[in-house]
């Protein structure tokens, strides 16, 4: 069976009338790991939010497709059902909603329990959710793999979480939602070395278990010491400037991004 493909095709995006993405082309297949590296302000996070359908990002040209189906007409929840997942750089806090409640509802929605609920069952408490015993068994297994205390589930979503706790909660969500493609936007942000290792080990495990395609967005090498990309793309001024294998990471570590800026300026002159 051919792997499922995420294709970004000549993508142009405006934010508040300003062109940010200027013709992005990229193909990610299930099972592949791609690293998108670039300096701050190059448009990396704009790409991640556009892929998930953020309403403030206006696609003016191009397309985003999974196995040939355009995602552009679809809201974020339907994009998620098609297999797309975004681990955000700065996950938002939701006071009053526990992590357990959020994960139960999100997982149930992704697996179509709301669609399966019979009209007569709507009056029954939680008829649209996965049976709790079934959900809790799976949840506990993933908590153990992430070395997370079960009491963590009773805290409000990301409220007062440390950087490491937020990222572990994102990976826990990923484990339950089982996406075809995961976009990891600066996943190492705010993590110490132990948290990076644990989070990365579980991302690698999930990729193997789910045959997941991964797009790692970062401007540092340190995350790529744990999540090993087959393909590396240098992102600058709203487009991919250069692509190569993992050796390109070493070039960036040695030379930084100034040489990219100089080469782009030379091409434009």
Buried (B, 14 or more C-beta within 10 A) or exposed (E): EEEBBBBBBEBBBBBEEEBBBBBBBBBBBBBBBBBBBBBEEBBBBBBBBBBBBBEEBBBEEBEBBBBEEEBEEBEBEEBBBBBBBBBBBEBEEBEEBBBBBBBBBBBBBBBEBEEEBEEEEEEEEBBBBBEEEEBBEEBEEBBEBBEBEEEBBEBBBBEEBEBBBBBBBBBBBBBBBBBBBBBBBBBBBBBEEEBBEBBBBBBBBBBEEBBBBBBBBBBBBEBBBBBEBEBBBBBBBBBBBEBEEBEBBEBBEEEEBEEBBEBBEEEEE
